[in-house]
Amino acid sequence: MHVHVMGQNCEAKFWLEPEIELSVNKGMSVVLLKKAENLVIQRQEEIRNAWKTHFGG
């Protein structure tokens, strides 16, 4: 289970399991990465539920 975070001309991918962890960074600054990670942490339940609805499970 993972989530992509898109920015202007940049993207990051975070694994959600077994724990939230950066998988890929394509041009995102350290500051934006930290903001993105915090957002994923804050909204992880919503993201997990959306994943399960979309992909099943």
N, CA, C and O atoms as a Maestro MAE file, in Angstrom:
{
 s_m_m2io_version
 :::
 2.0.0
}

f_m_ct {
 s_m_title
 :::
 protein
 m_atom[228] {
  # First column is atom index #
  i_m_mmod_type
  r_m_x_coord
  r_m_y_coord
  r_m_z_coord
  i_m_residue_number
  s_m_chain_name
  s_m_pdb_residue_name
  s_m_pdb_atom_name
  i_m_atomic_number
  :::
  1 25 0.853 -1.157 0.000 1 A "MET " " N  " 7
  2 3 0.000 0.000 0.000 1 A "MET " " CA " 6
  3 2 0.909 1.233 0.000 1 A "MET " " C  " 6
  4 15 1.821 1.349 0.819 1 A "MET " " O  " 8
  5 25 0.643 2.145 -0.931 2 A "HIS " " N  " 7
  6 3 1.461 3.351 -1.035 2 A "HIS " " CA " 6
  7 2 0.609 4.520 -1.520 2 A "HIS " " C  " 6
  8 15 -0.535 4.346 -1.939 2 A "HIS " " O  " 8
  9 25 1.189 5.699 -1.453 3 A "VAL " " N  " 7
  10 3 0.516 6.898 -1.927 3 A "VAL " " CA " 6
  11 2 1.543 7.774 -2.645 3 A "VAL " " C  " 6
  12 15 2.701 7.866 -2.239 3 A "VAL " " O  " 8
  13 25 1.086 8.414 -3.724 4 A "HIS " " N  " 7
  14 3 1.915 9.366 -4.453 4 A "HIS " " CA " 6
  15 2 1.511 10.776 -4.034 4 A "HIS " " C  " 6
  16 15 0.324 11.082 -3.921 4 A "HIS " " O  " 8
  17 25 2.492 11.617 -3.809 5 A "VAL " " N  " 7
  18 3 2.252 13.019 -3.474 5 A "VAL " " CA " 6
  19 2 2.846 13.848 -4.597 5 A "VAL " " C  " 6
  20 15 4.045 13.779 -4.869 5 A "VAL " " O  " 8
  21 25 1.995 14.632 -5.247 6 A "MET " " N  " 7
  22 3 2.421 15.410 -6.408 6 A "MET " " CA " 6
  23 2 2.605 16.874 -6.017 6 A "MET " " C  " 6
  24 15 1.803 17.437 -5.273 6 A "MET " " O  " 8
  25 25 3.656 17.468 -6.524 7 A "GLY " " N  " 7
  26 3 3.899 18.891 -6.377 7 A "GLY " " CA " 6
  27 2 4.111 19.470 -7.757 7 A "GLY " " C  " 6
  28 15 3.998 18.769 -8.763 7 A "GLY " " O  " 8
  29 25 4.417 20.743 -7.799 8 A "GLN " " N  " 7
  30 3 4.681 21.371 -9.086 8 A "GLN " " CA " 6
  31 2 6.049 20.895 -9.579 8 A "GLN " " C  " 6
  32 15 7.082 21.237 -9.004 8 A "GLN " " O  " 8
  33 25 6.039 20.107 -10.643 9 A "ASN " " N  " 7
  34 3 7.257 19.548 -11.237 9 A "ASN " " CA " 6
  35 2 8.026 18.615 -10.294 9 A "ASN " " C  " 6
  36 15 9.244 18.481 -10.413 9 A "ASN " " O  " 8
  37 25 7.318 17.970 -9.358 10 A "CYS " " N  " 7
  38 3 7.979 17.027 -8.466 10 A "CYS " " CA " 6
  39 2 6.954 16.010 -7.975 10 A "CYS " " C  " 6
  40 15 5.745 16.220 -8.070 10 A "CYS " " O  " 8
  41 25 7.469 14.912 -7.452 11 A "GLU " " N  " 7
  42 3 6.605 13.830 -6.975 11 A "GLU " " CA " 6
  43 2 7.362 12.996 -5.950 11 A "GLU " " C  " 6
  44 15 8.578 12.823 -6.040 11 A "GLU " " O  " 8
  45 25 6.620 12.486 -4.978 12 A "ALA " " N  " 7
  46 3 7.190 11.558 -4.005 12 A "ALA " " CA " 6
  47 2 6.217 10.405 -3.820 12 A "ALA " " C  " 6
  48 15 5.007 10.555 -3.991 12 A "ALA " " O  " 8
  49 25 6.765 9.263 -3.472 13 A "LYS " " N  " 7
  50 3 5.950 8.076 -3.198 13 A "LYS " " CA " 6
  51 2 6.297 7.608 -1.791 13 A "LYS " " C  " 6
  52 15 7.469 7.469 -1.441 13 A "LYS " " O  " 8
  53 25 5.265 7.370 -0.994 14 A "PHE " " N  " 7
  54 3 5.453 6.893 0.368 14 A "PHE " " CA " 6
  55 2 4.790 5.537 0.529 14 A "PHE " " C  " 6
  56 15 3.639 5.353 0.132 14 A "PHE " " O  " 8
  57 25 5.516 4.583 1.112 15 A "TRP " " N  " 7
  58 3 4.917 3.322 1.524 15 A "TRP " " CA " 6
  59 2 4.092 3.602 2.760 15 A "TRP " " C  " 6
  60 15 4.476 4.430 3.586 15 A "TRP " " O  " 8
  61 25 2.964 2.925 2.902 16 A "LEU " " N  " 7
  62 3 2.126 3.058 4.085 16 A "LEU " " CA " 6
  63 2 2.303 1.880 5.034 16 A "LEU " " C  " 6
  64 15 1.973 1.969 6.216 16 A "LEU " " O  " 8
  65 25 2.823 0.781 4.509 17 A "GLU " " N  " 7
  66 3 3.003 -0.427 5.313 17 A "GLU " " CA " 6
  67 2 4.365 -1.033 5.031 17 A "GLU " " C  " 6
  68 15 4.817 -0.987 3.887 17 A "GLU " " O  " 8
  69 25 5.024 -1.587 6.000 18 A "PRO " " N  " 7
  70 3 4.546 -1.776 7.363 18 A "PRO " " CA " 6
  71 2 4.517 -0.476 8.167 18 A "PRO " " C  " 6
  72 15 3.844 -0.395 9.196 18 A "PRO " " O  " 8
  73 25 5.243 0.536 7.701 19 A "GLU " " N  " 7
  74 3 5.175 1.854 8.326 19 A "GLU " " CA " 6
  75 2 5.346 2.909 7.240 19 A "GLU " " C  " 6
  76 15 5.794 2.597 6.137 19 A "GLU " " O  " 8
  77 25 4.996 4.137 7.539 20 A "ILE " " N  " 7
  78 3 5.121 5.201 6.546 20 A "ILE " " CA " 6
  79 2 6.598 5.477 6.316 20 A "ILE " " C  " 6
  80 15 7.353 5.771 7.244 20 A "ILE " " O  " 8
  81 25 6.992 5.373 5.029 21 A "GLU " " N  " 7
  82 3 8.399 5.511 4.669 21 A "GLU " " CA " 6
  83 2 8.501 6.031 3.239 21 A "GLU " " C  " 6
  84 15 7.759 5.596 2.359 21 A "GLU " " O  " 8
  85 25 9.415 6.955 3.014 22 A "LEU " " N  " 7
  86 3 9.650 7.476 1.676 22 A "LEU " " CA " 6
  87 2 10.202 6.365 0.788 22 A "LEU " " C  " 6
  88 15 11.151 5.674 1.159 22 A "LEU " " O  " 8
  89 25 9.601 6.203 -0.382 23 A "SER " " N  " 7
  90 3 10.049 5.202 -1.337 23 A "SER " " CA " 6
  91 2 10.814 5.850 -2.491 23 A "SER " " C  " 6
  92 15 11.899 5.403 -2.864 23 A "SER " " O  " 8
  93 25 10.222 6.921 -3.052 24 A "VAL " " N  " 7
  94 3 10.812 7.581 -4.219 24 A "VAL " " CA " 6
  95 2 10.641 9.085 -4.072 24 A "VAL " " C  " 6
  96 15 9.593 9.564 -3.640 24 A "VAL " " O  " 8
  97 25 11.671 9.817 -4.433 25 A "ASN " " N  " 7
  98 3 11.597 11.271 -4.491 25 A "ASN " " CA " 6
  99 2 12.076 11.721 -5.863 25 A "ASN " " C  " 6
  100 15 13.210 11.452 -6.259 25 A "ASN " " O  " 8
  101 25 11.211 12.397 -6.570 26 A "LYS " " N  " 7
  102 3 11.566 12.922 -7.888 26 A "LYS " " CA " 6
  103 2 11.477 14.444 -7.844 26 A "LYS " " C  " 6
  104 15 10.474 15.030 -8.251 26 A "LYS " " O  " 8
  105 25 12.540 15.076 -7.344 27 A "GLY " " N  " 7
  106 3 12.663 16.526 -7.391 27 A "GLY " " CA " 6
  107 2 12.029 17.306 -6.262 27 A "GLY " " C  " 6
  108 15 11.983 18.534 -6.327 27 A "GLY " " O  " 8
  109 25 11.539 16.643 -5.231 28 A "MET " " N  " 7
  110 3 10.910 17.349 -4.117 28 A "MET " " CA " 6
  111 2 11.990 17.797 -3.130 28 A "MET " " C  " 6
  112 15 12.870 17.017 -2.766 28 A "MET " " O  " 8
  113 25 11.915 19.049 -2.704 29 A "SER " " N  " 7
  114 3 12.891 19.575 -1.750 29 A "SER " " CA " 6
  115 2 12.696 18.918 -0.388 29 A "SER " " C  " 6
  116 15 11.656 18.316 -0.122 29 A "SER " " O  " 8
  117 25 13.690 19.037 0.457 30 A "VAL " " N  " 7
  118 3 13.620 18.472 1.799 30 A "VAL " " CA " 6
  119 2 12.441 19.069 2.564 30 A "VAL " " C  " 6
  120 15 11.741 18.355 3.282 30 A "VAL " " O  " 8
  121 25 12.222 20.365 2.416 31 A "VAL " " N  " 7
  122 3 11.113 21.039 3.108 31 A "VAL " " CA " 6
  123 2 9.769 20.479 2.628 31 A "VAL " " C  " 6
  124 15 8.898 20.173 3.442 31 A "VAL " " O  " 8
  125 25 9.602 20.344 1.316 32 A "LEU " " N  " 7
  126 3 8.351 19.801 0.786 32 A "LEU " " CA " 6
  127 2 8.167 18.330 1.161 32 A "LEU " " C  " 6
  128 15 7.050 17.893 1.438 32 A "LEU " " O  " 8
  129 25 9.251 17.575 1.170 33 A "LEU " " N  " 7
  130 3 9.165 16.168 1.575 33 A "LEU " " CA " 6
  131 2 8.651 16.039 3.006 33 A "LEU " " C  " 6
  132 15 7.813 15.184 3.291 33 A "LEU " " O  " 8
  133 25 9.147 16.878 3.900 34 A "LYS " " N  " 7
  134 3 8.715 16.822 5.295 34 A "LYS " " CA " 6
  135 2 7.241 17.196 5.404 34 A "LYS " " C  " 6
  136 15 6.495 16.565 6.153 34 A "LYS " " O  " 8
  137 25 6.814 18.225 4.657 35 A "LYS " " N  " 7
  138 3 5.401 18.610 4.657 35 A "LYS " " CA " 6
  139 2 4.542 17.477 4.116 35 A "LYS " " C  " 6
  140 15 3.483 17.180 4.668 35 A "LYS " " O  " 8
  141 25 4.994 16.846 3.043 36 A "ALA " " N  " 7
  142 3 4.252 15.741 2.441 36 A "ALA " " CA " 6
  143 2 4.157 14.572 3.416 36 A "ALA " " C  " 6
  144 15 3.086 13.989 3.584 36 A "ALA " " O  " 8
  145 25 5.264 14.231 4.052 37 A "GLU " " N  " 7
  146 3 5.264 13.133 5.007 37 A "GLU " " CA " 6
  147 2 4.309 13.429 6.164 37 A "GLU " " C  " 6
  148 15 3.557 12.548 6.582 37 A "GLU " " O  " 8
  149 25 4.332 14.641 6.679 38 A "ASN " " N  " 7
  150 3 3.427 15.007 7.770 38 A "ASN " " CA " 6
  151 2 1.973 14.900 7.336 38 A "ASN " " C  " 6
  152 15 1.126 14.455 8.111 38 A "ASN " " O  " 8
  153 25 1.678 15.300 6.113 39 A "LEU " " N  " 7
  154 3 0.318 15.198 5.596 39 A "LEU " " CA " 6
  155 2 -0.112 13.739 5.489 39 A "LEU " " C  " 6
  156 15 -1.237 13.394 5.852 39 A "LEU " " O  " 8
  157 25 0.768 12.892 4.998 40 A "VAL " " N  " 7
  158 3 0.465 11.459 4.893 40 A "VAL " " CA " 6
  159 2 0.216 10.870 6.282 40 A "VAL " " C  " 6
  160 15 -0.708 10.079 6.467 40 A "VAL " " O  " 8
  161 25 1.036 11.255 7.251 41 A "ILE " " N  " 7
  162 3 0.860 10.760 8.622 41 A "ILE " " CA " 6
  163 2 -0.484 11.212 9.178 41 A "ILE " " C  " 6
  164 15 -1.218 10.413 9.759 41 A "ILE " " O  " 8
  165 25 -0.808 12.486 9.004 42 A "GLN " " N  " 7
  166 3 -2.056 13.034 9.534 42 A "GLN " " CA " 6
  167 2 -3.290 12.399 8.897 42 A "GLN " " C  " 6
  168 15 -4.315 12.235 9.558 42 A "GLN " " O  " 8
  169 25 -3.193 12.041 7.613 43 A "ARG " " N  " 7
  170 3 -4.366 11.560 6.888 43 A "ARG " " CA " 6
  171 2 -4.267 10.084 6.514 43 A "ARG " " C  " 6
  172 15 -4.963 9.619 5.612 43 A "ARG " " O  " 8
  173 25 -3.400 9.351 7.211 44 A "GLN " " N  " 7
  174 3 -3.147 7.963 6.833 44 A "GLN " " CA " 6
  175 2 -4.394 7.086 6.885 44 A "GLN " " C  " 6
  176 15 -4.554 6.215 6.030 44 A "GLN " " O  " 8
  177 25 -5.263 7.280 7.838 45 A "GLU " " N  " 7
  178 3 -6.470 6.452 7.910 45 A "GLU " " CA " 6
  179 2 -7.358 6.702 6.688 45 A "GLU " " C  " 6
  180 15 -7.887 5.761 6.095 45 A "GLU " " O  " 8
  181 25 -7.513 7.947 6.325 46 A "GLU " " N  " 7
  182 3 -8.300 8.304 5.136 46 A "GLU " " CA " 6
  183 2 -7.674 7.718 3.871 46 A "GLU " " C  " 6
  184 15 -8.381 7.210 3.001 46 A "GLU " " O  " 8
  185 25 -6.358 7.791 3.775 47 A "ILE " " N  " 7
  186 3 -5.645 7.263 2.609 47 A "ILE " " CA " 6
  187 2 -5.794 5.743 2.534 47 A "ILE " " C  " 6
  188 15 -6.050 5.195 1.461 47 A "ILE " " O  " 8
  189 25 -5.635 5.068 3.659 48 A "ARG " " N  " 7
  190 3 -5.774 3.608 3.694 48 A "ARG " " CA " 6
  191 2 -7.194 3.182 3.301 48 A "ARG " " C  " 6
  192 15 -7.371 2.220 2.553 48 A "ARG " " O  " 8
  193 25 -8.196 3.894 3.804 49 A "ASN " " N  " 7
  194 3 -9.588 3.575 3.464 49 A "ASN " " CA " 6
  195 2 -9.848 3.788 1.974 49 A "ASN " " C  " 6
  196 15 -10.525 2.977 1.342 49 A "ASN " " O  " 8
  197 25 -9.319 4.865 1.413 50 A "ALA " " N  " 7
  198 3 -9.490 5.129 -0.015 50 A "ALA " " CA " 6
  199 2 -8.804 4.046 -0.848 50 A "ALA " " C  " 6
  200 15 -9.337 3.609 -1.867 50 A "ALA " " O  " 8
  201 25 -7.623 3.619 -0.409 51 A "TRP " " N  " 7
  202 3 -6.892 2.544 -1.095 51 A "TRP " " CA " 6
  203 2 -7.743 1.269 -1.132 51 A "TRP " " C  " 6
  204 15 -7.914 0.645 -2.179 51 A "TRP " " O  " 8
  205 25 -8.272 0.902 0.045 52 A "LYS " " N  " 7
  206 3 -9.065 -0.322 0.140 52 A "LYS " " CA " 6
  207 2 -10.334 -0.232 -0.697 52 A "LYS " " C  " 6
  208 15 -10.750 -1.222 -1.300 52 A "LYS " " O  " 8
  209 25 -10.949 0.936 -0.740 53 A "THR " " N  " 7
  210 3 -12.146 1.123 -1.562 53 A "THR " " CA " 6
  211 2 -11.799 0.980 -3.038 53 A "THR " " C  " 6
  212 15 -12.533 0.344 -3.796 53 A "THR " " O  " 8
  213 25 -10.680 1.572 -3.442 54 A "HIS " " N  " 7
  214 3 -10.295 1.575 -4.856 54 A "HIS " " CA " 6
  215 2 -9.758 0.208 -5.311 54 A "HIS " " C  " 6
  216 15 -10.136 -0.290 -6.371 54 A "HIS " " O  " 8
  217 25 -8.885 -0.386 -4.510 55 A "PHE " " N  " 7
  218 3 -8.199 -1.611 -4.922 55 A "PHE " " CA " 6
  219 2 -8.777 -2.873 -4.299 55 A "PHE " " C  " 6
  220 15 -8.441 -3.982 -4.715 55 A "PHE " " O  " 8
  221 25 -9.641 -2.712 -3.308 56 A "GLY " " N  " 7
  222 3 -10.197 -3.869 -2.613 56 A "GLY " " CA " 6
  223 2 -9.323 -4.277 -1.451 56 A "GLY " " C  " 6
  224 15 -8.131 -3.975 -1.418 56 A "GLY " " O  " 8
  225 25 -9.914 -4.956 -0.514 57 A "GLY " " N  " 7
  226 3 -9.127 -5.457 0.610 57 A "GLY " " CA " 6
  227 2 -9.532 -4.827 1.854 57 A "GLY " " C  " 6
  228 15 -8.975 -5.128 2.910 57 A "GLY " " O  " 8
  :::
 }
 m_bond[227] {
  # First column is bond index #
  i_m_from
  i_m_to
  i_m_order
  :::
  1 1 2 1
  2 2 3 1
  3 3 4 2
  4 3 5 1
  5 5 6 1
  6 6 7 1
  7 7 8 2
  8 7 9 1
  9 9 10 1
  10 10 11 1
  11 11 12 2
  12 11 13 1
  13 13 14 1
  14 14 15 1
  15 15 16 2
  16 15 17 1
  17 17 18 1
  18 18 19 1
  19 19 20 2
  20 19 21 1
  21 21 22 1
  22 22 23 1
  23 23 24 2
  24 23 25 1
  25 25 26 1
  26 26 27 1
  27 27 28 2
  28 27 29 1
  29 29 30 1
  30 30 31 1
  31 31 32 2
  32 31 33 1
  33 33 34 1
  34 34 35 1
  35 35 36 2
  36 35 37 1
  37 37 38 1
  38 38 39 1
  39 39 40 2
  40 39 41 1
  41 41 42 1
  42 42 43 1
  43 43 44 2
  44 43 45 1
  45 45 46 1
  46 46 47 1
  47 47 48 2
  48 47 49 1
  49 49 50 1
  50 50 51 1
  51 51 52 2
  52 51 53 1
  53 53 54 1
  54 54 55 1
  55 55 56 2
  56 55 57 1
  57 57 58 1
  58 58 59 1
  59 59 60 2
  60 59 61 1
  61 61 62 1
  62 62 63 1
  63 63 64 2
  64 63 65 1
  65 65 66 1
  66 66 67 1
  67 67 68 2
  68 67 69 1
  69 69 70 1
  70 70 71 1
  71 71 72 2
  72 71 73 1
  73 73 74 1
  74 74 75 1
  75 75 76 2
  76 75 77 1
  77 77 78 1
  78 78 79 1
  79 79 80 2
  80 79 81 1
  81 81 82 1
  82 82 83 1
  83 83 84 2
  84 83 85 1
  85 85 86 1
  86 86 87 1
  87 87 88 2
  88 87 89 1
  89 89 90 1
  90 90 91 1
  91 91 92 2
  92 91 93 1
  93 93 94 1
  94 94 95 1
  95 95 96 2
  96 95 97 1
  97 97 98 1
  98 98 99 1
  99 99 100 2
  100 99 101 1
  101 101 102 1
  102 102 103 1
  103 103 104 2
  104 103 105 1
  105 105 106 1
  106 106 107 1
  107 107 108 2
  108 107 109 1
  109 109 110 1
  110 110 111 1
  111 111 112 2
  112 111 113 1
  113 113 114 1
  114 114 115 1
  115 115 116 2
  116 115 117 1
  117 117 118 1
  118 118 119 1
  119 119 120 2
  120 119 121 1
  121 121 122 1
  122 122 123 1
  123 123 124 2
  124 123 125 1
  125 125 126 1
  126 126 127 1
  127 127 128 2
  128 127 129 1
  129 129 130 1
  130 130 131 1
  131 131 132 2
  132 131 133 1
  133 133 134 1
  134 134 135 1
  135 135 136 2
  136 135 137 1
  137 137 138 1
  138 138 139 1
  139 139 140 2
  140 139 141 1
  141 141 142 1
  142 142 143 1
  143 143 144 2
  144 143 145 1
  145 145 146 1
  146 146 147 1
  147 147 148 2
  148 147 149 1
  149 149 150 1
  150 150 151 1
  151 151 152 2
  152 151 153 1
  153 153 154 1
  154 154 155 1
  155 155 156 2
  156 155 157 1
  157 157 158 1
  158 158 159 1
  159 159 160 2
  160 159 161 1
  161 161 162 1
  162 162 163 1
  163 163 164 2
  164 163 165 1
  165 165 166 1
  166 166 167 1
  167 167 168 2
  168 167 169 1
  169 169 170 1
  170 170 171 1
  171 171 172 2
  172 171 173 1
  173 173 174 1
  174 174 175 1
  175 175 176 2
  176 175 177 1
  177 177 178 1
  178 178 179 1
  179 179 180 2
  180 179 181 1
  181 181 182 1
  182 182 183 1
  183 183 184 2
  184 183 185 1
  185 185 186 1
  186 186 187 1
  187 187 188 2
  188 187 189 1
  189 189 190 1
  190 190 191 1
  191 191 192 2
  192 191 193 1
  193 193 194 1
  194 194 195 1
  195 195 196 2
  196 195 197 1
  197 197 198 1
  198 198 199 1
  199 199 200 2
  200 199 201 1
  201 201 202 1
  202 202 203 1
  203 203 204 2
  204 203 205 1
  205 205 206 1
  206 206 207 1
  207 207 208 2
  208 207 209 1
  209 209 210 1
  210 210 211 1
  211 211 212 2
  212 211 213 1
  213 213 214 1
  214 214 215 1
  215 215 216 2
  216 215 217 1
  217 217 218 1
  218 218 219 1
  219 219 220 2
  220 219 221 1
  221 221 222 1
  222 222 223 1
  223 223 224 2
  224 223 225 1
  225 225 226 1
  226 226 227 1
  227 227 228 2
  :::
 }
}
